[in-house]
Amino acid sequence: MAMAGRFASGSQRDLCAGSGIAMSVKGLVVHFRRDLDDDEAQRAINALMMIKGAVKVASVKAGYEDELNRQRVKRDLLSKIDGLLRDDEATI
């Protein structure tokens, strides 16, 4: 299960691209490298809720489209890498 967490952090301030203008952060989104099972997701939700000012943490269910998209991106990258390697071999 993929999970995106959002939580408030009203006291946190960042500088906006070096302009010197302070920017208030409303929330954050967390993405995991891999899908989490229900127990792992619940532990992550509990941990994020312990952050001072956290108001809400919600999970996003992973579907088969997510895996299809990962495989498509992986195949496209491998194809590009293969093309680059074949071009290098031709010039040697």
N, C-alpha and C positions, 0 to 999 in steps of 0.2 A: 504494500500500500504506500503510495507516495503521499507525502504530507507537506502542506505549506502552513506555517504558523504565522499569525499576525498578532502583535501585541503592542500596546501603547508604551511610549517612552517619552513623556512630555518634558522631563527635565534635561533630556539629552539634546545637545546642540552641535551642529556641524557648520563649518564654513562653506559657503556656496561657491565652489570652483575658484577659490582665491580672490573673490570679490570683496571679502571682508564682511559680507552680509551674513548674519547668523541665520541658520535655517532650522526650524523645529521639525523633529521627526515624529510622524504620527504612528508609524508601525514598521515592522520588518516582515519579510517573507523568507522562510527557510525551505531549502530544497535539499533532499538527500541524494547521495550518489546511487543508492539502490532503493528499491521498494522495501518498506518495513512490514513485518507481520503485525498483527493486532497488539500483541504484548509489547513489542518494541515501540510501536507508535504511542501506546498509552504511557509508557515510561517517559518518552520524549515530551509528550503533552504535559505530564505532571512536572517535569523539570522546567519547561518553559513557563508554566504558570507560577513557579516560585520566583521568577524575576520580578523585582519591585516595579509596580506600575502595570504589570501584565493584566489585561482585561479579558481577552479572549484568545484562545488557541483552537483552531479548527483543522481537522484532517481533510485531505482530498483523496478520494478513492482512486486507485490506479485501475485502468481498464486495458483491454487487449490493444487498443489504439496506441497506448504508451509504448508497449513492447514493439509493435510494428514500426513506430516512428524511430525507436532506438536502432532497430535492425536496418532500416532504410538509411539512416545517417551513417551507421557503421559501414554498410556496403558502399555508399557513395565515397566515403573517405578512403576506404581500401582501394577502390577503383582509381581515385585520383593519385594515391601513392604509387600504385602499380604503374600508372601512366608515366609518372615522373621517373620511376626507376627504369622503365623501358627506354625513355628518352635519353637518360644518362648512359645506358649500355650502348646505344646506337652511336654515340659520339666517341666512345673509347676505342 
